[in-house]
Amino acid sequence: MRIYTRTGDKGLTKIFGNMSCKKDDIRIESNGQLDEANSFIGLLRSKLDENHAWQKGLFKIQTDIMDMMSHIATHSSKREENKVARPVDGEGFCEHWIDKILNEMPEPHDWFILPGGNEVSALCHVVRTTLRTAERRLFTLHREDPVEEFILKYINRLSDLFFALSRYELHTAQLTEEKLRPFRRERR
């Protein structure tokens, strides 16, 4: 089986239902951003021990993103035809993990954090910012063709989760966060 179709050579691709779509269409851009975020999550997982406490949750997120991408690639007029499972309570999954992390953190968060500290924390920030870009693209798509609400909520919570994970990584590694108070250039 070939992996190339040659239709992409002319700037076209197919979405669910065999519908033709331009490669720079906002639907394709949205999925491209999620694909990029998913790739960075894969890179993050590769930096963690295979038995690391995050592996199972990150794997779930990766498979959920793939499922959501199928739904994003489906025009609303074809939505009922797409039988790919919808992630179960992704929003709640993220909120539970975030709450668990924050309960273990020593102090509340009321400043900006400069990305970095160590490789894992920095990668969490890369995932977070890539998800934020995907979220913006999804809302652009949402204005043209409604995106299912579970996707918008899940992606929003995922970026929050990766912020929490970045902080938690520095906390457990006993590294200091570089904190910045906006507009005052005050570091802590």
SVG drawing of the C-alpha trace seen along z (x, -y; Angstrom):
<svg xmlns="http://www.w3.org/2000/svg" viewBox="-26 -48 43 50">
<polyline fill="none" stroke="black" stroke-width="0.4" points="0.0,0.0 1.3,-3.4 1.3,-6.3 1.3,-8.9 -1.7,-10.0 -0.2,-12.9 -3.4,-14.9 -1.4,-16.9 0.9,-18.1 -1.9,-20.4 -2.6,-21.6 -5.6,-19.4 -6.4,-16.7 -9.4,-14.6 -11.3,-14.8 -13.9,-12.5 -16.6,-11.5 -14.1,-11.7 -14.7,-15.5 -11.9,-17.4 -10.3,-20.2 -7.5,-22.7 -4.4,-22.1 -4.5,-25.5 -8.1,-25.3 -8.6,-26.1 -9.8,-22.6 -6.5,-21.2 -4.6,-23.9 -6.4,-23.0 -5.6,-19.3 -2.0,-20.2 -1.6,-22.1 -3.0,-19.2 -0.8,-16.7 2.2,-18.9 1.1,-19.0 0.7,-15.2 4.2,-14.8 5.6,-16.9 3.7,-14.8 5.4,-11.8 8.8,-13.5 7.9,-14.3 7.0,-10.7 10.3,-9.6 12.2,-11.7 10.4,-9.9 11.1,-6.5 8.7,-3.9 7.3,-3.4 7.0,-7.1 3.7,-8.1 2.7,-10.3 3.1,-7.7 -0.4,-6.2 -2.1,-9.6 0.0,-11.0 -0.8,-7.9 -4.6,-8.5 -4.2,-12.1 -2.4,-11.1 -5.0,-8.6 -7.8,-11.1 -6.2,-13.7 -6.1,-11.3 -9.8,-10.6 -10.6,-14.3 -8.7,-14.9 -11.0,-12.5 -14.0,-14.6 -12.3,-17.8 -11.7,-16.4 -15.5,-15.8 -17.7,-18.5 -20.8,-19.1 -23.0,-17.8 -21.3,-14.4 -20.9,-14.3 -23.4,-11.4 -21.5,-9.3 -18.3,-9.4 -18.3,-6.5 -14.9,-7.1 -15.3,-7.1 -15.5,-10.5 -13.1,-10.7 -14.9,-10.1 -14.8,-13.1 -11.5,-14.5 -12.3,-17.7 -12.8,-16.0 -9.7,-13.8 -7.6,-16.9 -9.3,-18.7 -8.7,-15.7 -5.0,-15.5 -4.6,-19.3 -6.2,-19.3 -4.1,-16.4 -0.9,-18.2 -1.9,-21.6 -2.7,-19.9 0.9,-18.7 2.4,-22.1 3.7,-24.2 2.4,-27.6 -0.3,-29.1 0.4,-30.5 0.0,-34.2 2.8,-35.1 4.1,-34.2 6.6,-31.3 9.4,-31.6 9.6,-28.3 12.7,-26.2 14.2,-24.7 14.9,-21.3 14.1,-19.5 10.8,-17.9 9.4,-21.1 10.4,-23.0 8.8,-20.4 5.6,-20.7 5.6,-24.4 6.1,-23.6 3.1,-21.2 1.1,-23.9 1.8,-26.6 1.2,-24.3 -2.2,-23.4 -3.0,-27.1 -2.3,-27.7 -4.5,-24.7 -7.2,-26.1 -7.1,-29.5 -7.3,-27.7 -10.3,-25.6 -12.2,-28.7 -11.6,-30.1 -13.0,-26.9 -15.8,-27.0 -17.0,-30.3 -17.2,-28.6 -18.5,-25.1 -19.3,-24.3 -16.7,-22.3 -18.1,-19.8 -18.0,-21.4 -16.2,-18.4 -13.2,-19.2 -13.0,-22.9 -13.3,-22.1 -10.8,-19.3 -8.1,-21.2 -8.5,-24.2 -8.0,-22.0 -5.1,-20.2 -3.1,-23.4 -3.9,-24.1 -2.7,-20.5 0.6,-20.9 1.2,-24.2 0.6,-22.4 2.8,-19.5 5.6,-21.9 5.4,-23.4 5.1,-20.0 8.2,-18.7 10.3,-21.5 8.8,-21.0 9.6,-17.3 13.1,-17.9 13.6,-20.5 14.4,-23.2 13.4,-26.8 10.7,-28.3 11.7,-31.5 8.8,-33.7 8.0,-37.0 5.4,-39.5 4.0,-41.1 4.5,-44.8 6.8,-45.1 9.8,-43.0 10.0,-41.7 11.5,-38.2 11.1,-35.9"/>
</svg>
